[in-house]
């Protein structure tokens, strides 16, 4: 039987795991609440930059399976963009979140809960596809840095 993926549930599971790191992680946007990035006026006494990341789902091409079970195996790509006031702070944030992704292995996520199509999709592993280049953002003073990594959730029924 074909298994349609409910991506929102998988994205929510990944976002929850990343936030369990204790770091600021936004859902396709900068975390809200004024607790990420510059807290206060940049460069003013008593202010600091809180590193943060943004999780963004990327386009997926579809998985594989047999004729009787298409979509049995699938992988879903994501981007995690991390920001810091220095190259080191930026990379530390990205490193910690990649490490945190390892805790999601073998997690079963309910798909289509409460419907006749409900089933469990298991995240088998997380594969880092690319370690992004660190880029200096020059539009602010002081400058800050960003890095975008890509990874995939490898899932199965």
C-alpha positions as CSV (number, residue, x, y, z in Angstrom):
1,X,0.0,0.0,0.0
2,X,1.3,3.5,-0.8
3,X,2.2,5.6,2.2
4,X,1.8,9.3,1.7
5,X,4.2,11.2,4.0
6,X,2.9,13.8,6.4
7,X,6.0,16.0,6.3
8,X,4.8,18.5,8.9
9,X,4.9,15.8,11.5
10,X,8.5,14.8,10.6
11,X,9.6,18.4,10.5
12,X,8.0,19.0,13.9
13,X,9.9,16.0,15.3
14,X,13.2,17.3,13.9
15,X,12.5,20.8,15.2
16,X,11.7,19.4,18.6
17,X,15.0,17.5,18.8
18,X,17.0,20.5,17.7
19,X,15.3,22.7,20.3
20,X,16.1,20.1,23.0
21,X,19.7,21.2,22.5
22,X,18.9,24.3,24.5
23,X,19.9,26.5,21.6
24,X,17.6,28.9,19.7
25,X,16.1,27.3,16.6
26,X,13.5,28.9,14.4
27,X,10.9,27.2,12.2
28,X,11.7,28.5,8.7
29,X,12.3,31.9,10.3
30,X,14.4,33.6,13.0
31,X,13.3,32.5,16.4
32,X,10.7,34.9,17.9
33,X,10.7,36.7,21.2
34,X,13.9,38.8,20.9
35,X,16.1,36.2,22.4
36,X,18.1,35.3,19.3
37,X,20.6,37.5,17.4
38,X,21.4,40.9,18.9
39,X,19.7,41.3,22.3
40,X,19.7,45.1,22.6
41,X,21.4,47.6,20.4
42,X,24.5,46.1,18.6
43,X,27.8,47.2,20.1
44,X,26.1,49.0,23.1
45,X,27.3,48.2,26.6
46,X,25.5,45.3,28.1
47,X,24.3,43.8,24.9
48,X,25.3,40.5,23.3
49,X,24.6,38.3,20.3
50,X,22.8,35.0,21.0
51,X,23.6,32.5,18.3
52,X,20.6,30.9,16.6
53,X,19.7,28.6,13.7
54,X,16.8,28.3,11.3
55,X,15.4,24.9,10.1
56,X,13.9,25.0,6.6
57,X,12.4,22.0,4.8
58,X,13.8,21.6,1.2
59,X,12.2,20.1,-1.9
60,X,12.1,16.3,-1.9
61,X,12.0,14.1,-4.9
62,X,10.3,11.1,-3.5
63,X,11.6,7.8,-2.3
64,X,11.6,4.2,-3.4
65,X,9.9,1.0,-2.7
66,X,8.3,-1.9,-4.5
67,X,5.3,-1.8,-6.8
68,X,3.2,-3.0,-4.0
69,X,4.7,-0.6,-1.4
70,X,5.7,2.6,-3.2
71,X,7.1,5.3,-0.8
72,X,8.1,2.7,1.7
73,X,11.5,4.3,2.0
74,X,12.0,8.0,1.6
75,X,14.4,10.8,2.5
76,X,13.5,14.4,3.2
77,X,16.1,17.1,2.9
78,X,16.4,20.1,5.2
79,X,18.7,23.2,5.6
80,X,19.9,24.4,8.9
81,X,21.3,27.9,8.7
82,X,23.3,29.0,11.8
83,X,24.3,32.5,12.8
84,X,26.9,33.9,15.2
85,X,28.8,37.2,15.8
86,X,32.1,35.4,15.1
87,X,33.1,32.5,12.8
88,X,33.7,30.4,15.9
89,X,30.3,31.1,17.4
90,X,28.6,30.4,14.1
91,X,30.4,27.1,13.7
92,X,29.9,26.1,17.3
93,X,26.2,26.5,16.9
94,X,26.1,24.5,13.7
95,X,28.3,21.7,15.2
96,X,26.1,21.4,18.2
97,X,22.9,21.1,16.1
98,X,24.5,18.5,13.8
99,X,25.4,16.5,16.9
100,X,21.9,16.9,18.3
101,X,20.5,15.3,15.1
102,X,22.2,12.0,16.0
103,X,19.6,11.6,18.8
104,X,16.7,11.4,16.4
105,X,17.8,8.0,15.0
106,X,15.2,5.2,15.2
107,X,12.4,7.6,16.2
108,X,8.9,6.6,15.0
109,X,6.7,9.5,14.0
110,X,2.9,9.1,13.7
111,X,1.6,10.0,10.3
112,X,-2.0,11.2,9.7
113,X,-3.0,10.7,13.3
114,X,-6.7,10.1,13.9
115,X,-7.5,9.3,10.3
116,X,-8.0,5.9,8.5
117,X,-4.6,6.5,7.0
118,X,-2.7,6.6,10.3
119,X,0.6,4.8,10.4
120,X,4.1,5.1,11.9
121,X,7.0,6.3,9.8
122,X,10.4,5.6,11.3
123,X,13.4,7.9,11.0
124,X,16.2,5.5,10.5
125,X,19.0,8.0,10.4
126,X,20.0,11.5,9.7
127,X,22.6,12.1,7.0
128,X,24.6,15.3,6.7
129,X,24.8,16.1,3.0
130,X,26.9,19.2,3.2
131,X,28.7,21.3,5.7
132,X,28.1,24.9,4.6
133,X,30.7,27.5,4.0
134,X,30.9,30.2,6.6
135,X,29.9,33.6,5.1
136,X,30.5,37.0,6.7
137,X,27.4,39.2,6.6
138,X,28.5,42.7,6.0
139,X,25.3,44.7,6.2
140,X,25.4,45.3,9.9
141,X,28.0,46.7,12.3
142,X,29.4,44.7,13.8
143,X,29.4,42.0,11.2
144,X,28.0,38.5,11.9
145,X,28.5,35.1,10.2
146,X,26.2,32.5,8.7
147,X,26.5,28.9,7.6
148,X,23.9,26.7,5.9
149,X,24.3,22.9,6.3
150,X,22.0,20.4,4.5
151,X,20.9,17.1,5.9
152,X,18.3,14.4,5.1
153,X,16.0,12.3,7.3
154,X,16.1,8.8,6.0
155,X,12.7,7.2,6.7
156,X,10.9,3.9,6.3
157,X,7.5,2.4,7.1
